[in-house]
């Protein structure tokens, strides 16, 4: 038999202390007092009255807190995190690539300590760190910082946009939301996220970027659990504006300040227009056109996601009706659906009503679902809604494919007809053999599943040519056109079709651009 280890003795001590500590000791003391009087008379009673409290005090039983140190920040990890951001920024210097610095903080951290205990909080943080690590891409680095905080530095990425950065933050959040069991109890975790893109902080250093992410995180925490906030120079100058941003967005949605900009999608092989994606922009009355990073995180945390979806759906169908009336050949328009909208039992009836109101056939509407939703598809309402929308005739796209580990079974359950390959796999595909291998695998999977494909983030004609040669159906990105207002989009359509020698007429099927049709 082995000798008991130090950890064994500590565990025994914890068990003994839990037995004789806390309120249950109040039931034990009267019995002990009575027994001591029965055995030893008045002398025994006196000894018990004086001895037991002293013994329990020495053992710490009247201190109900366990013998666990307070969670502390890890200075070494914090220093290493700032250094890693420095290294990533130096690696990207002189190129068009950018890293990003993320700080995550567990929501209601003090409540977690009170509910599960200080000893268990270390195990909770370890479990969270494991899940975050599994969600990272190659080259990304994770740093547990203590006190419920985690740092992530992403590998430098070509022309990393605010929209893509927000999606990374959302993916990190999704990685830790699945409940897990700890000592027979179910633990639910969520987090706020603050991040800073390289070049946004006041200095080109890791320490400055971490400080900027810290400021963004603090603003996210003010907005409430699950908030995401990007650092912008305006944050330091206008911190008082943030708490009222949600109210301003409500007004913006009501007054039509949130508008759609449209980015074209074309056939990788022929260049013909196969669709447009409607992307939200805020036409602020005082600050001008605001990018999505300025308001999309607040939209989600303020409970305005459904209202934004309704707004974008109306704008997209209004544009499609106008294009069809003008004889512009645009087969489809895409809108993004939030998780909240997908869980709404009335979404199918609402979309059917909007299609009828605008006189647009269901086949001209594409609904985009983030892969992170498909990766955790435990909500049967989402599955039923997507099946009903597909049966209605709408197309279903799986957005940002390759970042959320969606199961193949869920792709089928979601009635997905096209997968959008994330921009991180498309960058430099014309020169990078590793990128080509990854995309080739995705295209092979899509072919076996009989779904169409679209590559996001295409920047050059060379990238488009390689994707077409590999068999990708559609492409989208700045290399084709930037998102633009409706009037500019109409001018672009006419000019683009003129270059291709296409006469005006009804939209051709979207499947013309790909290998597995949408009908």
N, C-alpha and C positions, 0 to 999 in steps of 0.2 A: 504494500500500500504506500502511495506516494505521500510525502509530507504536505500539509496544506500550504498553499501559496499565499502570498500577501493579498492577492485579489480575492482568494477564497475567504480569508479572514475578514476582509473589508465587507464582502457580501454578507457574511454571518453577522457582523456587527450592525449592518444596515437593517437586516431582518429583525434582530433582537430589539433594536431601537424603535423600529416601526411598531413592534408589538407593545412596548411599554411607553410609547410616546403619544402625544395627541390627546384628544378628549377622552378616549377610552380609559385613560389612567384614573379618571374621576370615579369610574366604577370599581377599579381595583383597590384603591386606598381604603375605603370603608371596610372591605372584607379583610384586608391585611391587618387593619387596626383591631378588628374584633378577634381575629385569630391570635394576635399577639397578647391580648388581654386574657383570653381563655387559657393560653399556654403559660404565660409568665406573670399574670396578674398586673398590678399597677406598674411594676418595674418593666415588664415587657411592653406595656402600653406606652410608657415614657420613652423607652428605647426606640420603639417603632415611630412615634411621633417626631422624634428628633433625627433618627437615622435615615428613614426612607426619603424625606425631602432632600437631605444632604446628598444621599447617594444618587438620586435622580438628577439633582442639579449638576453634580460632577459628571454624570454620564451625558448631560445635555438633553435629557428627555423633555424638559419643559421648554426647550427651544425647538419649536416645531419645524424650523428650516433644516433640511438635510445637510450633511457634512460635505457640501459641494461648493467649490469656489465660484464666485460670480463669473459669468461669461465675460471675456475680455477681448478687446481688439488685439490683433496680431501685428505688431509694428513691422516685423520682418516681412510678412506677406504684403503689407501695405507698400513697403519700400520696393519689394519685388514687382508688384503690380505697376507702379509708376515707371520702374525701369523697363518693364516689358512694353509699355506704351511707347516709351522713348525709342526702343529698338524697332518697333513696328513703324514708327514715324520716320526714322532714319532710313529704313529699308525702302520706304515709298517715296523718299525725297527725290525730286527731279523726274518723277513719273506722273501719270494721271491716276495712279492708284491711291486709295485712301483707306487707312484703318479707322476703327471706331472704338471708343472707350465706353464701356457700360458699367454702371453701378446698380446693383439690385439690393433691395431691403425687404426682408420678410414683413408682411403686413401684421400689425398688432403683435409685435414681437414680445412686449412685456406681458400681454395676455397669454401668449403661448407659455411663457415661463410660469405664470401663476397657475395655469391649468394643468400643465404636464410636469412641472418641476424643473429646477435648474439643472439637475443631472440629465434629464431626458432631452433638454434643449440641445445639448451637444450631439446626441444621436439624430435628432431632427435635422440639424444643420448638415450632418454627414450625409443623410439620405438625400437632402435637397442638392448638395454638391454633386452626388453621384448622378442624379437625374440631369442636372445642368450639363455635366461633362458629357453625357451621352447625346445631348442635343447639339453639341458644338460641331462645327465643320473642321476639316483638316486645316491646321495652322492657327485656329482660334485657341486662346489660353484662358483658363479659369483660375481665379485666386479667391479662396475663402478668406474673408477678412475679419471674421469674428463679429459678435453682436448682431447676428442675423444678416450680415452684409456679405455680398459676393461681388468680385470684380471680373469682368470679361473684356479681353482685348481681342478684336477680330483681326484676322489676317488682312493685309492691304488688298483692296478690291478695286477693280477698274471702275472709275466714275461712280463710286458708291453714293446713291441718292438718299434723301431723307425718307422717301417712301420705303425703299429697300431696308433702310436702317430701322424704321419702325416695325417692319415685318420681322426683322431679326429679334427685336425686343419682345414682340408678341410671341415668337417661337420660344424664347427663353421662359416667358411667363407660363406658356402652355405646358412646358416640360415639368413643372412642379405642382400643377393643380390637381393631378390625380391623387386621391386620398390613399394613405397607406396605414398599415397597422403597426402600433408600437405598444408592447406590453399589454396586448388585448384591447387597446383603445384605438379608435380611428382618428387619424391626424389629417386635418385639412390645412393646406398652406397656399398662400398666394403672395405676390410681391409687387412692389412699385419699382419702376425702372427709370433711371436718368442716364442719358448718354450724350456724348460729344463726338462729333466728327472731327477728324484731323483738319486743322486750319481754322476752326471756329473759336478756339480759346484765345486768350489775349497773348499767349506766347507759344512758340512751337516746341514745347517740352512736354514730357510725360506728366510731370507734376501739375502743370497748368491744365492739361486735358482732364486729369483726375479731379482737380478742383472744379472745373466747369461741369463735369458729370455730377459732382456732388451738389452743385447748385441746382442742376436740373432735377436730380433725385429729390431734393428738398421740396421743390415746387410740385413734383408728382405726388409726394406724400401729403401735401396740403390738399390736393384735389381728391384724395380718398384712396381706398384700397384698389390695387390693380391698375393704377394710373401709369402712363408712360409719358415722359417729357424729354424733348430734345433741347440741348443747349443752343441758344442763339445769343448774339451780342446784346439783343434787346432785353434778355433776362436780367442781366446785371443792372441795366439802366431803368427798367420798368417792372421791378418785382411786385409792386402793388397792383399791377394790372392783371396778374395771373388769377387770383381768386375770383375775379368777376368775369373771367373769360367764358365760362359756361353760360352765364346769363346773356353775354353778348352774342354767343353762338345761337342761342334760342331765338334771339331777335333776328339774327342773320338768316336763319332758316325760314322764319316767318315772313321776312321781307324780300326774300329772293336774292340775298347777297351771295349765297352758296350756289355756284354755277358749275356746269360741266364743261371741261375741255376734252377734246376728242383726239385720240391717238390712233392712227391707222394700223391695220393688220393686212399684210399682203401675202400672196402666194410666193413661197420661196423659189418656186421654179419659173413662174411666168411674170411675177410682179403685179398681177391683177389684184385689185382691192377685194379682200374677203371679209372685211369687217372693220369696226371701230370700237375702241374701248372708251367708255365715259369715265373721266377721272375728276374728282371734286377739287374745286379751287374756291377760295374765299375772296370775293371782290369787296374788300373792306372800304368803307366810305372815307376813311382818313388815311389809312396806311397803304392803300392800293391792293394789288393782287398778292395774296399771301399763299405761300407754298403749303402743301399738306402737312408738313412737319410742324407747322405753327398751330394747327388746330385738330388734326385727326386724333391725337392721343386724348385730348379733352373731350372730343365727341364721344369716345367710348366710355370714359369714366363718368361723364355727366348723364349717361343714359339716353343719349340722343342718336344712337346708331340707327334705330329704326326710322326715325324722321329723316336722317341723311339718306338712307336707302330709298325711301319714298321719293325724296327730292331728285336723286340721281335717276331713278326709274322714270319719273315724269319727264325729266330733261332728255333722257336717251330716247324715249318713245316719241316725244315731240320732234326731235331731230330726225328720227327714222321716217316719221310720217311726212315731214317736209321734203326729205330727200326723195322719197318714193313719188311724191306729187310732182317734183321737179324732174323726174326721170333719171336721177343719178343712181347708177348701179352700185348699191351698197347692200350686200346680202344680209348683214347682221350687225347689231350693236350690242355691246357687252356692258353689264353692270355688275359690281361686286355686291354680294350679299353677306351681311354680318351674321355671326352666330345667333345673336338675339333675334334677327329677322327670320332665320331658318327655323328657330324654335317656335315661331308664332303660328298657332293653328290656323289663322286666317290668311296666311300669306298667299296661298294658291288662289283663293277667291279675289284677293286684292290685285294680284298680277293679272288674272283673267279680266277683271273689270277695267284695269288700266289699258290692256291691249284693245278691248272693245271700244273704250272711250277715244283712243287715238286712231283706231282703224288700222292697227298693225297686226299682221298674222303672228302667231306664237313662234313660228319658225324663224322669224327675223330678230328674235330676242335671245341673247346668250346670257346665262347667269353664271358668274364666277364664284367658286367656293375655294377658300384657302385650304392647302393641303393639311395644315395643322388641324382643321376641323375633321377632315377625313381620317387623320391619324388617330384621333381619339373618339371615333364614332360610336359612342355608347348611348346616344340619344336617339330613340326610335322616332321621335317626332321629326327630327331632321331628315332621317331616311325616308319617312312617309311623304314629307313635303317635297323632297327632291324627286321621288318617284312620280308623284302626282304632277309636278311641273314638267317632267320629261314626257309623261303621257299627254299633257296638254299640247306638247309640240315644241317647248322651249329647249334650247341646247344647254348642256351643263359642261362647264370647263373646270378643271382642277388646277388652281393657280399655284405658282411657285413650286412646281413639282421637283422633288429631290431634296427639299429642306425639312419636310415634316414626317418622313418615314410612314407614309400612308400604306396600309396593307392592301395587297391586290384585291382581296375580298371586298374591302371597303370601296375600292374604285368601282367594282361591279355593283355593289349595293347602292352607291350614290348615282347610278345611271350616268356615269361620266362618259362623255363622247369625245372630249379632247383634253389632253394634258398640256399645260404651259410649262415649258422647261425653264427653270429659274435662271436668271441672268448670270449668276455666279458660275454656271457651267458653260455659258456661251462665250464669255469674254476670252478673246485670243484663240478661239477654236480654229482659226485659220493657220495658226502657227504652233499651237500647244497639243502635242500628241496625247497627253493625259486627258485634257478636256475632250478631245475627239473620242477617246475610249469611253469616257463616262456618257457622253451624249449618244454614242452608238449603242450602248447598253440600254439607255432609256428608249431610243427609237425601236430597238428590237423588242422590248417589252410591250411598247404601244402597238406594234404590228401584231404581236401574238394576242393581245387583248382586243384587237380590232378597234382601236381608238385613234383619233387624229392627233396631231402634234403642232405646237406653236413654240418657237424659241423667243424668249424675251431678251431685251437688252442688246439687240443687234446694232452694232455701231458702224460697221464698214461694209462696202459691197463685197469684199473678200470673205468676210464672215458669212454673209448671206449666200454666197456662191458655194462655200463648203457645206453649209447646212442643206442647201438644195441637193447637192451631190450625195449627201449622206441619206437623203430621203425624208427630211423634215418637211412637214406640210406648209407651215405658215411662219412668218417672222414679224416681229414688232420691235421697235426701238428708235433711238435718236437717229440711227443711220437711215431710217426710212422717213421719219418726221417726228417732231416734238408734239406733245399735246397742244391743241390749239382751240380757240373759241369756235363756235358753230359757223359763223360767217367765213372765217379763214379756212375752216375745214371744207366748206363747200367750194371755195376757190381752189383749194388743193386737189379736191376730187376731180374737178373739171380739168385742171392742168395735168394731173397724173394720167387721167384717161386719155387726154389728148396726146401725151407722149407715147402711150401704148397703142394709139390708134383705135380706141374702143368707142363705139357710138353710144349715145345715151339710150337707156332702156331699162326694163325691170331688172332687179338684182339677180345675178346668177347664183347658183347654189354655192354655199361656202365650201363644200367639199371639193370644188374645182381646184383648190390649192393644195390638197393633201391626199394621202394615200388611203384614208379610211373615212368615208363620208359622214357628214352630219345631215344629209338629205336636203 
